């Protein structure tokens, strides 16, 4: 009896190779190590670079909204786009926490500019394409990378981790 063919197989073909998974694992491990190493470099005197972090949080919310909207245009990439949206939302939350901590807030009142308003509401915006989401992730990757080099301590580690995640999302999840 012949084995199952592609037409009768209930599982879709895999698009991510083992090599890609290994690369992803290596990058995540390096990002974690960099975060740990950079977190120990803090001098104790952290300057409140809140405006720079607010921009990064806005990028994260923008990317999450674009990935969510792109699901309507590319339902075949829904799993990857959902992962991107979820992770970018988590990035925005982590940045908001750091913004609140830097501003000396208690977490009860939002810091101006961190309320999730990224301009056009998602219901009025045209759905983004997967290519547009890739471009936004590249922009976010570069912005976070550039800022991570300029900052130190926990903030540098946080931004380095976000930059690595954006790169992996673009290269591995949305090839």
C-alpha positions in Angstrom: 0.0 0.0 0.0 1.5 3.3 -1.0 2.2 6.0 1.6 0.0 9.1 1.9 0.4 11.7 -0.8 0.4 15.4 -0.5 -3.2 15.5 -1.7 -4.4 13.2 1.1 -2.2 14.4 3.9 -4.1 16.3 6.6 -1.0 18.4 7.5 0.0 21.3 5.3 3.6 21.3 4.1 6.1 22.8 6.5 7.5 26.2 5.5 10.0 26.5 8.3 13.1 24.4 8.0 15.0 22.9 10.9 17.9 25.2 10.1 15.6 28.3 10.4 14.4 27.0 13.8 18.0 26.5 14.9 18.9 30.0 13.8 15.9 31.4 15.7 16.9 29.5 18.8 20.5 30.9 18.5 19.4 34.5 18.0 17.0 34.3 21.0 19.7 32.8 23.1 22.1 35.5 22.1 19.5 38.2 22.7 18.9 36.8 26.2 22.6 36.7 26.9 23.0 40.3 25.6 20.0 41.4 27.8 21.6 39.8 30.8 25.0 41.3 30.1 23.7 44.8 29.4 21.4 44.8 32.4 24.5 44.5 34.6 26.2 47.5 33.0 23.9 50.1 34.6 25.6 52.8 36.6 22.5 53.4 38.7 22.0 56.8 37.2 19.5 56.2 34.4 18.4 59.2 32.4 14.7 59.3 31.6 14.7 58.7 27.9 11.0 58.4 28.0 10.3 60.1 24.6 12.6 57.6 22.8 10.8 54.7 24.5 7.4 56.2 23.7 8.2 56.2 20.0 9.3 52.5 20.3 6.0 51.6 22.0 4.1 53.4 19.3 6.0 51.4 16.6 5.1 48.2 18.5 1.4 49.1 18.6 1.5 50.1 14.9 3.1 46.8 13.9 0.6 44.8 15.9 -2.3 46.6 14.3 -0.9 46.2 10.8 -0.3 42.4 11.4 -3.8 42.0 12.7 -5.2 43.9 9.7 -3.1 41.9 7.3 -4.8 38.6 8.3 -7.8 39.7 6.3 -5.7 40.2 3.2 -3.5 37.0 3.7 -5.5 34.4 5.6 -2.9 31.8 4.6 -0.4 33.7 6.9 -2.8 34.1 9.8 -0.8 32.0 12.2 2.4 33.9 11.6 0.7 37.3 11.6 -1.1 36.5 14.8 2.2 35.6 16.4 3.7 38.9 15.2 0.7 40.9 16.5 0.9 39.1 19.9 4.6 39.6 20.3 4.5 43.3 19.2 1.7 43.9 21.7 3.9 42.3 24.4 6.7 44.6 23.3 4.5 47.7 23.7 3.4 46.5 27.2 7.1 46.0 28.2 8.0 49.4 26.9 5.0 51.0 28.7 6.2 49.4 31.9 9.7 50.8 31.4 8.3 54.2 30.6 6.2 54.2 33.7 9.2 53.1 35.8 11.4 55.7 34.3 8.9 58.4 34.9 8.5 57.3 38.5 4.8 56.4 38.0 2.8 54.0 40.0 1.3 52.3 37.0 -2.2 53.7 37.7 -2.2 56.6 35.2 -0.9 56.1 31.7 2.0 58.2 30.5 1.0 60.6 27.8 1.5 59.1 24.4 1.2 55.5 25.6 -2.5 55.1 25.4 -2.4 52.9 22.3 -3.4 55.7 19.9 -1.3 55.2 16.8 -3.2 57.6 14.5 -5.9 56.1 12.3 -8.1 53.6 14.1 -7.6 50.0 12.7 -11.3 49.9 11.7 -10.8 52.8 9.3 -7.3 51.8 8.0 -6.9 49.8 4.9 -5.7 46.3 5.7 -1.9 46.0 5.4 -0.3 43.4 3.1 2.3 40.9 4.4 5.0 42.9 2.5 3.9 46.1 4.3 4.1 44.3 7.7 7.6 43.1 6.7 8.6 46.6 5.9 7.2 47.9 9.2 9.1 45.2 11.1 12.3 46.1 9.3 11.8 49.8 10.3 11.1 48.8 13.9 14.1 46.5 13.9 16.5 49.2 12.7 15.0 51.9 15.1 15.3 49.6 18.1 18.8 48.5 17.1 20.0 52.0 16.7 18.5 53.1 20.0 19.9 50.0 21.9 23.4 51.1 21.0 22.8 54.6 22.4 21.3 53.5 25.7 22.7 51.4 28.5 21.6 49.0 31.1 18.1 47.5 31.2 16.8 49.8 28.4 19.5 48.8 26.0 18.8 45.1 26.8 15.1 45.6 26.3 15.6 47.3 23.0 18.2 44.8 21.8 15.7 42.0 22.6 12.9 43.8 20.7 15.2 44.4 17.7 16.1 40.7 17.6 12.5 39.7 17.8 11.5 42.1 15.0 14.2 40.7 12.8 13.3 37.1 13.5 9.6 37.9 12.9 10.5 39.4 9.5 13.0 36.7 8.4 11.6 33.5 9.8 7.8 34.1 10.4 7.2 36.2 7.3 9.9 35.1 4.8 
